[in-house]
Amino acid sequence: MPGLVSKPSDLDIKYTQIFINNEWHKASNGKTFSVINPSTEEEICRVEEGTKVFIIIYTQFSFHNNY
């Protein structure tokens, strides 16, 4: 069944950062990783990689600031 699975030509990726506390953040280590379409094995985009330390810092900040 060729042609049933294809990458939309108008695919517009707007956000690739980490969303915490209603804000978008870049990775603290500057690293990204690929998001892969499992049916075609093509890369859709690259997104920011959240480290354990990054997540702990921002969740603690949220908790202490009543977010």
C-alpha positions as CSV (number, residue, x, y, z in Angstrom):
1,M,0.0,0.0,0.0
2,P,2.5,2.6,-1.1
3,G,1.5,6.2,-0.5
4,L,-0.5,5.7,2.7
5,V,2.3,6.8,5.0
6,S,4.1,10.0,4.1
7,K,5.5,13.0,5.8
8,P,3.1,16.0,5.5
9,S,4.7,18.6,3.3
10,D,3.2,21.4,5.4
11,L,4.4,20.0,8.7
12,D,5.3,23.0,10.9
13,I,7.1,22.2,14.1
14,K,6.7,25.3,16.3
15,Y,8.1,24.1,19.7
16,T,11.1,21.9,20.3
17,Q,12.1,23.2,23.8
18,I,11.2,21.8,27.2
19,F,7.9,23.1,28.6
20,I,8.0,23.7,32.4
21,N,6.0,26.1,34.5
22,N,4.2,27.4,31.4
23,E,7.5,28.4,29.9
24,W,9.7,27.0,27.1
25,H,13.3,26.3,28.1
26,K,16.4,25.3,26.2
27,A,18.3,22.2,27.4
28,S,20.9,23.1,30.1
29,N,23.5,20.9,28.4
30,G,22.6,22.1,24.9
31,K,21.8,18.6,23.7
32,T,18.9,17.5,21.5
33,F,17.5,14.2,20.4
34,S,15.6,13.0,17.3
35,V,11.9,12.4,17.2
36,I,11.4,9.5,14.8
37,N,8.3,8.6,12.9
38,P,7.9,4.8,13.7
39,S,6.2,4.0,10.5
40,T,8.7,5.5,8.2
41,E,11.8,5.7,10.5
42,E,12.3,9.3,9.3
43,E,13.4,12.0,11.6
44,I,10.5,14.4,12.3
45,C,12.4,17.0,14.2
46,R,15.0,17.4,17.0
47,V,13.9,18.4,20.5
48,E,15.7,19.6,23.6
49,E,17.0,17.0,26.0
50,G,16.1,17.5,29.6
51,T,18.6,16.3,32.1
52,K,17.7,15.0,35.5
53,V,19.3,18.0,37.2
54,F,17.4,20.4,34.9
55,I,14.1,18.8,35.8
56,I,14.8,18.7,39.5
57,I,15.8,22.4,39.6
58,Y,12.7,23.5,37.7
59,T,10.2,21.3,39.6
60,Q,11.6,22.4,42.9
61,F,11.4,26.1,41.8
62,S,7.7,25.5,40.8
63,F,6.9,23.8,44.1
64,H,8.4,26.5,46.2
65,N,6.8,29.3,44.2
66,N,3.3,27.8,44.3
67,Y,3.0,27.1,40.6
